[in-house]
Amino acid sequence: MSTQNPTAVRVYLARVRSALADLPESEVEEILEDVRPHLAEMEAELGDNPKVDALIERLGSPEGYAAELRASGGYPPRPADSGDKTSLLKVKTGIGGARFAFWGLVFSMGGFALFGFAAAVWVRVEPLLGLLFIAPVLAISVAYVVRRGVAPITELPEVVKLREIVKSFQSNRNGKGLTYFRALKPAWWVLCAAVLVVFGLLLMLRDTEAVLLLPLMLLAAVAVVWAGPKLKTDRRLLWLAVPISAFVIGSMLGGAGAAVDLIAKRSYGGSSYNSGYTPNYNDNYGNPQLMYGSQDVENIYAFDAEGKPLTEIYLYDENGRPLSTTRYACEKSTGEKRRVGDDNRYPRPLVERGVQDGQGSRNGYNGSRGYCEERADIPFSAAIPKGAPVPPSATPQAPPSSVTPPSGSTQPTR
């Protein structure tokens, strides 16, 4: 310890260090680094050359103060009348659980980042279901650190090596980089909370089913803001803050990738190369969206030369590729519009949605409940202009086997 510290503080800290002697040296040093500023402020309040007794009067005995630091940091109490050998024995007997807790945290961090990235790229809820496979591993790891603390984990060879690498990097760089990032920690926790809330709102706007996910996002935002500042005194909270931070980083990278991809697609779609029915973008389910000019085409109606509507027709391009798009229908229980498949059979049923009141009047100012209706009729009539008749021999006839409905399409029923 530096001789610049007051004598009373040095003596007090020496007794605190002695009371924490059963903990790993690296952990003890980190704990003392956190409490030194507080003791220095306390010394300044007590005046010039304060006595150790004055510090004890304000803070309690060094041994009691060390016990408080143990409790707040999640460390086990020091065994009575036992030396370092007993403590080391306990750590070694629990090395399997400690190793599972550590690598469970690493595994959870990678999984949260990966699924957050995937959900942000597609702006879909489905990738987040992968977190259900990670949750049991993280839960077991959390249960271990809550019960045993982080002291056994710090004794693992891989953790010791990691701390040595960090310490070496800090000493080589004079600690400037890490000091800078430590100063940004409060802003990072606020940023995490903001990203979680915004991401939850975006998912909800894209898919109404994601409204059930929004409370979890809000809960995670509150948790990270609460746990982040407490990491110095309670290392157990790493198992809460680190996975959430990894999820935020993954979702931010995924969102950036999605934005770049969207800009690239729009730039490509606005170029001179735009052939046939090639869409400028896909629909919510990843299927090509038919376009006519710059407008979306959701349905297609065909009429014969007499103006009679044609039904159960299948559309293909000049290369025999089916013009398949998403087919929608009404969800009977909720009245929502839902996907029922993908095919190239037209026309589609017309799905009408809105609100109605108790008397059945629709889309009025008294509407209080939603409705959804599928209409199979043709919503308009067509007047086909009469032209010169075409000789039958001039009309090309395609072989019956040249075009067949796609294997995944729905066959018409007669």
QUIMO-V607485 format. One line per field, one symbol per residue. psi: psi as a letter, one per 30 degrees, with the letter a starting at -180 (. if undefined). A space follows every 10 residues. Layout:
psi: ???
This chain:
psi: kkffkleeee eeeeeeeefg fflkeeeeee eeeefeeeee eeeeffakhl leeeeeeefl leeeeeeeee effgkllkkk hkafeeeeee eefgeeeeee eefeeeeeee eeeeeeeeee efhlfeffff ffffeeeeee eeeefeefaf eeeffkeeee eeeeeeeeee eegggeeeee eeffeeeeee eeeeeeeeee eeeeeejfff fffeeeeeee eeeeeeeefg eefjfffefe eeeeeeeeee eeeeeeeeee eeeeeeeeff lfjjkbgklf llafgglkkk kjbgkkjflk kklafggkkk lhlkklafgg kkiklkkllk jeefglklkg akagklllkj jklallafgf kkhlfgkfkl lkkkkflkfl lkjkkkakkk keffjkkkkf gekkkleflk kkk.
